């Protein structure tokens, strides 16, 4: 993400409390070791002395949002983990209208302080620990500022939202995105002085653009040509491939940003341009997920939409340009990607007897991938983060079966595994 200073200031705005929700004070949870007894029986064939097996050194930081959703494991899914200013921020909730745990907001922003080794909870005002969204799907950093796109606002809003965090860990709402039921992603182009928002429009917003832009946070302009041909749409992702920025629509249509005009124009389809041969979306709703830039290419997960807004992974891919996608054969289901310390890391999961085998793979050249470590856990990991060699992983679950461990944050210390 480009980090030049934007030519506008984020202005603090204190909202009224959501109807029926009382703000609660922050809670501190003490980090505890992982209880490994339930894992011993699942180690079949995986020797405890295996140099890559870190099962017995994995540390649990607890389930930070267990008090928020004690009976709703699906809402505790860790959709995103993001390190910012020495804190690991956790994105949870559920924006789907379907069971289990439909429309699970308001959502607390949990953050683990790496200095104090404790959990804190952030929200729209000091002492409040929530924002009025059903789900936090991702965190975005623009010019050093941490933001949350408003994935699915509570109630029946006329405008969409995004949020930014100030130096006091208080979040502030920008709530003037027109015709927006959802805000899925944000893109800052410092050379243009322009902020772009990827939206989902509702049934009452016929032919409303799902990509809009602003240079002052007040006036928003439609900048997608695709919306002229469809009545309702979602733009799920901005992705940079080569020298260009692209918008990825729910239908799989691609649009490329033309910097001279500030408008996105048709650029073919996701399936044809960024799904390599042999990778086929099983539905009309392909997804591009968790893109990162590494070694001259964009690395991403080719996926398919499931449970409304969520993503089921299909394959690990990369491309230096549209039409040049290639498949990376990591022998597990990849859920997340990050770049750190000169390497590209992939978070992978594979079923084990009665449990899951969670592994982290890495490459320095996008040709040879190696498994850096693995461990056995009661459920799979959806997201991970890196800090000075330590890995932090967030457990999740599918709509069925549900897992009581969903939402648990695990740490693999740097001394437990051998960096390449």
N, C-alpha and C positions, 0 to 999 in steps of 0.2 A: 504494500500500500504506500502510495506516495505521501510524504509527510511535510510538504511545504506549508507555510502558514497561510490560512485562508484570509481573504480580505474582508472578513466580517467577524463579529464577536457573537458567541453564543450568549443569549440573555436568559438569566434565571427567571423561572416562572413557577410559582408554588400553586399546585392544583388543590381543588377541594377533595376531601376524602370520597372514595367511591361508595356508592350506596350500599349499606349493609356490611361494610368492611371497617373494622376498627384497627388502626395502626397499633402494632405491638412493639415493645422495645427489642433491641438486639439481644441475641443469645450467644453465649460462648460455649462451644463444645470442645472438650478435651480430646486430643488425638489418642487413639488406642491401638494396640497391636492387632493384627489380623488373627482371628481364631482359625487355626489351620486344621482342627480335628476333622471337619467335614470334608476336607480336601484329600486326606491321606488315601482314602479308598479310590480316588479318581486318578491316582498317579500311575496307573497300570502301564507298564512299559516305559515310563519316563523315570530314569534313575535319578535319585536325589543328588547324586554326585555329578550329573551332567553339567558341564560348564556353563551351558546356556540356561539352565533351570534356576530361576530366582524365586520359586514359590515360597521358600522358607525365609526369605528376606523381605518379602513384600510387606509394606506397612499400611495400615488402614488409618485414614483421617476421619472416618465416621461417615454418616449419611447426613449431611448438613441440613437437608430439607425434610427430614423425617417428621419433625413436629408440624410442618406445614401440610404434608400429605401423608399422615400415618397409615391410611388404608388405601392409598392410591399409588402403587408402584410405578404404573406407566407415566404418571405425571412427574415422577422423580427422574425420568430418563435424562441423562446428561447429554444434551444436544451439542453443547460447546463448552470447552474449557479455554480460558484465555488469560495469559499472564500480562498484567499491566501494572506498572509502578509497584512491583514487589508483592503483588497479590494475585492469586489464582481465582478468577471469576468463573462462576458456574451458571450455565444456562439450562433451565428446566421448564416444566409445564407441559401443556398439551393443547394445541389449537384446533384439533379435529373435533367435529361435531359428533363423532361416533364413539361408542364404548370401546375400551374402558376409559374412565376419567375424562369425559368430553368437556371442552372449554374450562380448563382447570385453573384459570386465574382467580384473583390477582397473583402475580408471580413475585416471589422474593428474590433479590439478588444476593446470593451467598458469595462470600469472598474469603479465601484462606490467606492470612497474613504470614508470609514466609519468615518474617523476623520474630513475631511473637508466637508463631506456631498455633494460632487460634483462629476460629471462625468468627466472622462478623457479617452483619446483614445490612444491606443498603436499600434505600428507596427514594421516594420523591421529596422527602423532607427529613431533617434530622430526627432520629428516633422512629421513623417509619421504615418498614422493611419490605415494601412492595412497590410494584408499578402496575398500572391497570391494563395489563396484557394477559392473554391466555397462555402464552409461551414465549420464552426467550430462545430463539433458534440460533442466533449468532451474535458475536460481538465484532465491531468494526473499529479500527483505529484510523483517524484522519488528523494529520498535523499534530500528533501526540495526544489527541483527545479520544477517550474511549466512548463509543456510541453503541446503542442498541436499536436496530430497526424494529419498528412496532409491528411484530409478526401478525397479531390478531387482537385488536383492541377490544376491551370489554364493552358490552352494551351495543347500541346501534349508532356508531359515530357517523357524522357527516364528513369528517376529515380523518386522514390517517396520521400516524405519529412516528417520530423517532425521539430518542432520548440521549442526552450526553451527561457525563459525570464530571463534577467539579473537583477541586483539590481537597475538599472536605468529605469526599465520598457520598455526596448527595447528587441524586439524578434530577435532571430537568427535562421537561417535555416540550418538544416542538410539535404542535398539533394542527398544522394547517395544510396538510397534503391533500389536494382536491380529489374528489371522487375515489378515495382510497379506502378500501376495506382492509387491505394489508399493505405493509411496507416490508419487502423481503431483503433488500440490499441497498447499499449506498456506495457511490463512486465519486471521489473527489479528483478533479483534473486541475491542478494548480496552474498549468500553462494557460488554461481557459478561464480561470477564476470561477469555475462552475461546479456545483454539487448536483449530481444526478441521483434520482431515487427510482428503484424498481418496485412497482406496485401490483396489487391485485384489485381489480374493480368489481363492483357488485352488480346485481341484476338491475338496479335502478340507474346505472351509469353507462347507458348504451354508448358505444364508440368512444369511451373515455380512454385517453392515452395511459398506458401502463409504464411509460418511462417519461419522467418530467425532470426539469432542471431549474435551478435558481442561482442567482449571483448575490442575493441579499437576504435569503431566508424568508422573504415576504411574498414575492411574486414568483409563481411557478408556471412554467411553460411546457406544453406537450412537445416532445421531441422524438416520438416514434411514429413511423409511417405505417407500422403493422396494425395499429388500432383502427385504422380506417376500414379494414376489411372484416373485422370480427366484433361482435357485440359485447362480449365479456372475455376478459383475458387476465392472465397473471404473467408477470415477468419475475422469474425466480432468482436470477443471478446476473451479476456483471463479472466478466472474466477477461483478463488480458492475455492475448495470444499473439506472440511476435510483437509487433509495434502497435497493435490495434486493440481497442476495447470493444467487447461484444456484449450484447444483451441476449439472454437465453429465455425464450418464452415457454409457457407451459405446454404448448402444442409441439415444441421442439424446433420452432422457427428461430433462426439466428438473425440478429441485426448488428451492423458494424457502425461505430461512431465515426462520423466525418468531422474532424476537428474544425475545419474552416466554417462549417455551418452550425456545429453543435447539435446535429440531428443524427439519429440512428437510421440506417437504410438497410434494406433486405440483403441478407448474405447467406442464403441457402438454409439448410436444415442441420440440426445437431446430429441426427443419425448419419447423414451423408458426409458430413465434414469432420466430426469429432468422435464418432464411434468407429473404431478400427474394424477391418474385416473379421467376421466371426463373432462380433458383439452386436446383438440385436435386441432392441427394446421389446419386451413381450406385450407392451400396450402402446397406445398413441401418445403416452405422456412420458417421454424420456427425460432424464435429469442429468445435469452436470453438477458435481458435488465436490466441495472442499478443494478448489484449485489452489495450487501454489506454483511459484515460478522458480525454476532450478536449472542450471546448466544450459541455458538458452532455450528451454522448453517450458511449457505449462503442463504440470502433472495434475491429474484429476481423477475422480472416481466417476465412471459411467454408471448411471443408475436409472431407476424407474420410480415414478411416484407411487406411494402407498399411503393408506390411511389419511387421505386428503392432502395435507401439505408435506408429509414426511417422505423419506427417501430410502429405498432398498438398493443396496449396492449390487452391481453386476460385474464390473471389471476395473482394474487399475490401468490407466492409460496415460499417454503424454503426447504432445504435439508441438512442434515449433511453429506451425502455421495450420490453418484450416485445410483439410484434405490430406494432411500428412500424419494422421493419428496412428499410434502404434500401441500394441498391447504389452503389458508387463506381467509376466507369469509368476506372481507371488502366489504360492499354493494355499492361500487362505482368503477369507472374505475381508477385504480392506474397508475400514469404516472412516478413517481420518488420515490426514497428511500434515506434515510440518517440515520446515527447513530450519536447521540449527547446526552450528559448529561445522559448516562446510559440507553437510550431508543432507539428503532428503530422507525422511523417516516415514514409514507407513505403519499404521496400527491395524493389526489383522486378528481375526478370530476364527477358530475352528471348533466344532463340537468335540467334546471328550466324553467318556462314559459318565453320565450323570452330572456333567459340568461343562466348562468351556476351557479351551486352551488359548490363552491370549498371548500374542507375540508382537514384537516390534522388529521390523526389518528396515534396512537402510542401504543406500547406494551413494557413491561419490561421483558416478558418471552416467547414471540412468541406463547402464548396460548390465552390470552385475549387482544383484541384490543379495544381501546376506541376512540371516536371522541373528539379531544381536542378543535377544533373550526371550524367554517365554515363562509363563506361570499358569497354574490351574486356578480357576475361580468359579464361583457358583453361577455367574452369568457373564455375558459378553461385555466388552467395552465399546462405547460409542465414540468417545472423544479422548484426546490426550494432549498434554502440554509438556514442555521441556524447560528446565532451568538449571544451568550449570551442571549438566550431566544427570540430574535427577529427572525422572519421568513421573508425571501425574496422570492418572487414568480414571475416567468416570464410567461406572457400570450402568447398563441399561437393560431393557427387556422389550420383547415384542408385545403385541396386543394379547397374545396367548402363546405359551404360558407366561404368566406374570412371575416376577422374581422379587422376593422380599429384599434382596441385595441391591435392587435398582436404586441408583442415586448415590451409592457408596463411592468415595474417592480414595483411590489407592496411590501409594508412592513407591516407586522402585528407586532406591538410592544409587548414586553414581558408582559407589564402591561395590555394588552387587553385580555389575556387568562390565564387560571389557569393551570399551569404545574402540572402533577400528583405527 
